[in-house]
Amino acid sequence: MIDYSVHTLDNGLRVVHHYDDTTTHVVLNTLYDVGARDESPELTGMAHLFEHLMFGGSVNVADFDGAVERAGGTDNAWTSNDFTNFYTVVPAVNVETAFWVESDRMLSLAFTPESLEVQRKVVMEEFKQTCLNRPYGDMGHRLRSLLYRDHPYRYPTIGRELSHIARVTMDDVKDFFFTHYGPDSAVLAVAGPVTCEETLRLARKWYGDIPRRTLAKRRRFHEPAIGEARREVVKASVPQARIIIAMHMDPADHPDYAVADLITDILASGQSARFTRRLVMGTDLFTAADASISGSEERGFLMVTGALRNDSEQAVARAEEMLWRQLDELTCREVEPQELERALNRFESNRVFSQINYLSKATQLAKSVMTGRDINAVLDRYRAVTPADIKRVASRLLRREASATLIYLPANGA
């Protein structure tokens, strides 16, 4: 159980406070209700570019990292299709520095041509390194384009192509900032040895005068169900054959989201999971096998993967069929209660340990308040899942005709 309180400033900023005296540091975690799904399909990668631009100087703080470092702190950020998150950690004695710098970049960026060009080059190099010059680096692009035809989830957060970031203008940057970044689109979570009274005093002092923004209305998208199996085989410079099979799954606020998450845990979480015992240790085909979910706010996907020892046509076909056998088994036979209990215990253990860290707690609290899902109800939600639920949801989701399959094969000379 995490004790916390939520307060809303007059400008719409939601402030979440959690007192934690097990640390000498305070974290300010700012979650913005903007991600890659809010971009124009003709100018993708903007949310990720902004993750970088937000460290390039604000209206009154030319050097964000320098100000944080001089206070003995650290900072970082991440972007997803649904959200953008920034955090600053400082010693408690310097907590006001964090409020100062974080509020200033919410007020306004500096919008200098130099910062845009620097961060544009950084993002383009990151695109090249992670998507173009690394084995399987284009997997996100290829798999998402198989799974989605209409939804902006059809491209990853880094963007659809390099040319989009290359042609971003300063007007594009200003428009994206003032229609997506503001107090009324954000949740500020503060965790550490600072009282609620002091947190609210500093929040009102540094954030209270930031005006509400005319925010772009967040659209909800509908992606038609996959009615016929989709498939792509890619020959590339990769070290070994790899099979990726994915299916649409329910959004994060759906009752069956937890069931799908537990399905992947039963398949691939830990040494006792089915994939490890049956595919990696039980055959000579697989060097690794995994299962995961995308964790999306709208209709996401469940994915299973297998890395193969042999890239012959026969070996790949056999391995693909073995992956499907594991999925099919979940649709026709209930898991044993002990197996589900093991997956639940592992989930609970991982979640409890993640909440020991004050930074992780602040991140989870910010997302909880942003989405309206009680952070303290998550374990009960998962514990309520039964073997019958696993079979029911597996039967609905794990269908060959509703799947997208991506297969990588080593090119000659790879």
C-alpha positions in Angstrom: 0.0 0.0 0.0 1.4 3.4 -1.0 0.2 6.4 0.9 -0.2 9.5 -1.3 -2.3 12.5 -1.8 -3.4 14.4 -4.9 -3.9 18.1 -5.2 -4.9 20.2 -8.3 -3.6 23.7 -8.8 -5.9 26.4 -10.3 -4.1 26.0 -13.7 -5.0 22.3 -13.8 -1.6 20.8 -12.8 -2.2 17.7 -10.7 0.4 17.3 -7.9 0.9 13.9 -6.3 2.8 13.7 -3.1 4.3 10.7 -1.4 6.4 11.0 1.7 9.4 8.7 1.8 12.0 9.1 4.6 14.0 6.0 3.6 16.0 8.2 1.2 17.8 11.6 1.4 16.8 12.5 -2.2 13.6 13.9 -3.7 12.3 13.1 -7.2 10.1 15.3 -9.3 8.5 13.1 -12.0 6.5 15.0 -14.6 4.2 13.0 -16.9 2.7 14.7 -19.9 -0.4 13.4 -21.7 1.3 13.3 -25.1 3.0 10.6 -27.0 3.8 9.4 -30.5 0.1 8.7 -31.2 -0.6 12.5 -31.0 1.7 13.3 -34.0 0.8 14.1 -37.5 1.4 10.9 -39.6 3.4 13.2 -42.0 5.6 14.4 -39.2 6.3 11.5 -36.9 9.0 11.4 -34.2 7.9 14.8 -32.7 7.2 13.5 -29.2 10.6 11.8 -29.1 12.3 14.9 -30.4 10.7 16.9 -27.6 12.1 14.5 -25.1 15.4 15.8 -26.2 14.4 19.4 -26.8 13.2 19.7 -23.2 16.8 19.4 -22.1 18.1 22.0 -24.6 17.3 25.1 -22.5 14.1 26.8 -21.3 13.1 30.5 -21.2 15.1 31.2 -18.0 17.4 28.2 -17.7 19.9 28.0 -20.5 21.6 24.8 -19.2 19.1 22.4 -17.6 21.5 19.6 -17.0 24.1 22.0 -15.6 21.7 23.5 -13.1 20.6 20.0 -11.9 24.2 18.8 -11.7 25.3 21.8 -9.6 22.5 20.9 -7.2 24.0 17.3 -6.9 21.2 15.8 -9.0 20.5 13.8 -12.1 17.8 13.8 -14.7 16.4 11.8 -17.6 13.3 11.1 -19.6 11.4 8.6 -21.8 8.8 8.6 -24.5 6.1 6.1 -25.4 3.3 6.1 -27.9 1.0 7.3 -25.1 3.0 9.5 -22.7 6.2 11.5 -22.3 7.9 11.4 -18.9 10.7 13.6 -17.4 12.3 13.2 -14.0 14.8 15.1 -11.8 16.4 13.7 -8.7 18.1 16.0 -6.2 19.2 15.9 -2.6 16.3 17.0 -0.4 18.1 20.1 0.7 18.2 21.3 -2.9 14.6 20.3 -3.8 13.7 23.9 -4.8 16.2 23.8 -7.6 14.2 20.9 -9.1 11.0 22.8 -8.9 12.7 25.8 -10.5 14.1 24.1 -13.5 11.2 21.7 -14.1 8.6 24.5 -13.9 10.6 26.7 -16.3 10.6 24.2 -19.1 6.9 23.7 -18.6 6.5 27.5 -18.9 8.4 27.7 -22.2 11.4 26.3 -24.0 14.0 28.8 -25.3 13.2 27.8 -28.9 16.7 28.6 -30.2 17.7 27.4 -33.7 20.9 26.0 -32.2 19.0 23.7 -29.8 16.8 22.5 -32.5 19.7 21.6 -34.8 21.7 19.9 -32.1 18.8 17.8 -30.9 17.7 17.1 -34.5 21.1 15.6 -35.2 21.1 13.6 -31.9 17.7 12.1 -32.7 18.6 11.3 -36.3 21.8 9.6 -35.2 19.8 7.6 -32.6 17.4 6.5 -35.4 20.4 5.4 -37.5 22.0 3.5 -34.7 18.9 1.8 -33.3 16.8 1.2 -36.4 19.2 1.1 -39.4 22.6 -0.1 -38.2 21.6 -2.8 -35.7 20.4 -6.4 -36.3 16.6 -6.5 -36.1 16.6 -2.7 -35.6 13.7 -2.2 -37.9 11.5 -4.8 -36.2 9.3 -2.2 -34.5 8.6 -0.5 -37.8 7.9 -3.8 -39.7 5.8 -5.4 -36.9 3.7 -2.4 -36.1 3.0 -1.8 -39.8 1.7 -5.4 -40.0 -0.4 -5.1 -36.9 -1.9 -1.6 -37.6 -3.3 0.0 -40.7 -5.1 3.1 -39.3 -3.9 3.6 -35.7 -0.8 5.8 -35.1 0.6 2.8 -33.2 1.6 1.7 -36.6 4.9 3.4 -36.2 7.3 3.4 -33.2 8.0 6.4 -31.0 11.3 7.2 -32.7 9.3 8.0 -35.8 8.4 6.5 -39.1 11.3 7.7 -41.2 14.4 10.0 -40.9 13.0 12.6 -43.4 10.3 13.6 -40.9 12.7 14.8 -38.3 15.0 16.3 -40.9 12.2 18.7 -42.1 10.9 19.8 -38.6 10.8 23.6 -38.5 10.8 25.9 -35.5 7.1 26.7 -36.2 6.4 23.0 -35.9 8.2 22.8 -32.6 6.4 25.8 -31.1 3.0 24.5 -32.3 3.6 21.1 -30.8 4.8 22.5 -27.5 2.0 24.9 -26.9 -0.7 22.5 -27.9 0.6 19.5 -25.9 2.8 20.7 -23.0 1.2 22.6 -20.1 0.1 22.4 -16.5 -3.3 21.1 -17.6 -1.8 18.2 -19.6 0.6 17.1 -16.8 0.9 15.2 -13.6 3.7 16.2 -11.2 4.6 13.4 -8.7 6.9 14.3 -5.8 8.4 11.6 -3.7 11.0 11.7 -0.9 11.6 13.3 2.5 9.6 16.4 1.8 6.3 17.2 3.5 3.1 17.6 1.6 2.8 21.2 2.9 6.3 22.1 1.6 5.5 20.3 -1.7 2.4 22.3 -2.3 4.1 25.6 -1.3 6.8 25.0 -3.8 4.4 23.8 -6.5 2.2 26.9 -6.1 5.3 29.2 -6.0 7.0 27.8 -9.2 4.1 26.3 -11.2 1.1 28.4 -10.0 1.5 31.3 -12.5 2.0 29.0 -15.6 -1.1 29.6 -17.7 -3.4 26.9 -18.9 -2.9 26.0 -22.6 -5.3 25.6 -25.5 -4.5 21.9 -25.7 -5.1 19.8 -28.8 -8.0 17.5 -28.1 -6.7 14.0 -27.7 -8.2 11.7 -30.3 -9.2 8.1 -29.8 -8.5 5.8 -32.7 -10.2 2.6 -33.7 -8.1 -0.1 -35.4 -10.1 -2.8 -37.2 -9.5 -6.3 -36.1 -7.2 -8.5 -38.1 -9.4 -10.8 -40.2 -6.8 -12.7 -42.0 -3.3 -13.7 -40.9 -0.6 -11.2 -42.0 2.9 -12.3 -42.7 6.3 -10.9 -43.7 9.6 -12.7 -44.3 12.8 -10.5 -44.2 16.2 -11.5 -45.3 18.7 -9.2 -43.6 22.1 -8.9 -42.0 21.1 -10.7 -38.8 23.0 -13.4 -36.8 20.2 -15.9 -36.6 16.7 -16.6 -37.6 14.0 -15.0 -35.5 10.2 -15.5 -35.4 7.9 -12.8 -34.0 4.2 -13.5 -33.7 1.8 -10.8 -32.5 -1.9 -10.3 -31.9 -4.0 -7.4 -30.8 -5.0 -7.2 -27.2 -7.1 -5.1 -24.9 -6.2 -1.6 -23.8 -4.7 -1.0 -20.3 -8.1 0.0 -18.8 -9.8 -3.2 -19.9 -10.6 -5.9 -17.3 -8.8 -8.5 -19.5 -5.6 -6.5 -19.8 -4.2 -8.2 -16.6 -5.2 -11.6 -18.0 -3.2 -11.1 -21.2 -0.2 -9.9 -19.1 -0.3 -13.1 -17.0 -0.6 -15.2 -20.2 2.9 -13.9 -21.2 4.2 -14.5 -17.7 3.0 -18.1 -17.8 4.7 -18.5 -21.2 8.0 -16.8 -20.6 8.6 -15.3 -17.1 11.4 -17.2 -15.3 13.2 -20.5 -15.6 10.0 -22.4 -14.8 8.0 -20.8 -17.6 6.7 -22.9 -20.5 8.8 -21.4 -23.2 12.0 -21.9 -21.2 11.2 -25.5 -20.2 9.6 -26.7 -23.4 11.2 -24.8 -26.2 14.7 -23.6 -25.1 15.6 -26.5 -22.7 13.3 -29.1 -24.3 14.3 -28.8 -27.9 17.3 -28.2 -30.1 15.6 -25.5 -32.1 15.6 -22.4 -29.8 18.3 -20.4 -28.2 15.7 -18.1 -26.6 12.0 -17.6 -26.5 10.0 -14.8 -24.9 6.5 -13.3 -24.6 5.5 -9.8 -23.7 2.8 -7.1 -24.1 3.1 -3.6 -25.5 1.4 -2.0 -22.4 -0.6 0.4 -24.5 -3.4 2.7 -23.4 -5.4 1.9 -26.5 -5.6 -1.5 -28.2 -2.1 -2.8 -28.0 -0.5 -6.2 -28.8 0.7 -9.4 -27.3 3.9 -10.7 -28.8 5.9 -14.0 -28.7 9.4 -14.4 -30.1 11.8 -17.2 -30.8 15.5 -17.1 -31.7 16.6 -20.2 -33.6 19.7 -22.3 -33.9 19.0 -23.3 -37.4 17.8 -21.0 -40.3 16.8 -23.8 -42.7 13.3 -23.6 -44.1 12.3 -26.8 -42.3 13.7 -25.6 -39.0 11.9 -22.3 -39.2 8.6 -24.0 -40.1 8.9 -26.4 -37.3 9.8 -23.7 -34.7 6.9 -21.6 -35.8 4.5 -24.5 -35.4 6.0 -25.2 -31.9 5.3 -21.7 -30.8 1.7 -22.0 -32.0 1.3 -25.3 -30.1 2.2 -23.5 -26.9 -0.4 -20.8 -27.7 -3.0 -23.3 -28.8 -2.7 -25.2 -25.5 -3.7 -22.2 -23.6 -6.9 -21.9 -25.6 -8.0 -25.5 -25.1 -6.9 -26.4 -21.6 -7.0 -24.4 -18.4 -3.6 -23.8 -16.7 -3.1 -25.6 -13.4 -3.9 -23.4 -10.4 -0.3 -23.8 -9.1 1.1 -22.5 -12.4 -1.1 -19.4 -12.3 -0.2 -18.9 -8.6 3.5 -19.1 -9.5 3.0 -16.4 -12.2 1.0 -14.3 -9.8 3.7 -14.6 -7.1 6.4 -13.6 -9.5 4.3 -10.6 -10.7 3.7 -9.5 -7.1 7.3 -9.9 -6.1 8.5 -7.8 -9.1 5.9 -5.1 -8.3 6.7 -4.9 -4.6 10.4 -4.7 -5.3 9.9 -2.0 -7.9 8.1 0.1 -5.3 11.0 0.1 -2.9 12.7 2.7 -5.1 11.3 6.2 -4.7 11.8 7.1 -8.4 9.8 4.0 -9.5 7.1 4.9 -7.1 6.9 8.5 -8.4 6.7 7.2 -12.0 3.9 4.7 -11.1 2.0 7.4 -9.1 2.1 9.9 -11.9 0.8 7.3 -14.4 -1.9 6.2 -11.9 -3.2 9.7 -11.5 -3.0 10.4 -15.2 -5.0 7.3 -16.2 -7.3 7.3 -13.2 -6.3 3.7 -12.2 -5.7 3.2 -8.5 -2.0 2.2 -7.9 -3.1 0.2 -4.8 -5.7 -1.8 -6.7 -3.3 -3.4 -9.2 -2.4 -6.5 -7.3 -6.1 -7.2 -6.5 -6.9 -6.9 -10.1 -4.3 -9.5 -11.0 -5.1 -11.8 -8.0 -8.7 -12.0 -9.2 -7.6 -13.7 -12.5 -8.6 -17.4 -12.6 -7.5 -20.3 -14.8 -10.8 -20.0 -16.6 -10.0 -16.4 -17.4 -6.7 -17.4 -18.9 -8.4 -19.9 -21.2 -11.2 -17.5 -22.1 -8.9 -14.6 -23.0 -6.4 -16.9 -24.8 -9.2 -18.3 -26.9 -10.2 -14.8 -27.9 -6.8 -13.4 -28.6 -4.4 -16.2 -29.6 -5.9 -17.0 -33.0 -3.9 -17.7 -36.1 -6.3 -15.9 -38.4 -5.9 -12.7 -36.2 -2.1 -12.8 -36.0 0.8 -10.9 -37.6 4.0 -12.9 -38.1 7.4 -11.4 -38.9 10.3 -13.7 -39.7 13.9 -12.7 -40.0 16.3 -14.9 -41.9 20.1 -14.3 -42.2 21.0 -13.0 -45.7 23.8 -14.7 -47.5 27.1 -13.8 -45.8 25.4 -12.5 -42.6 
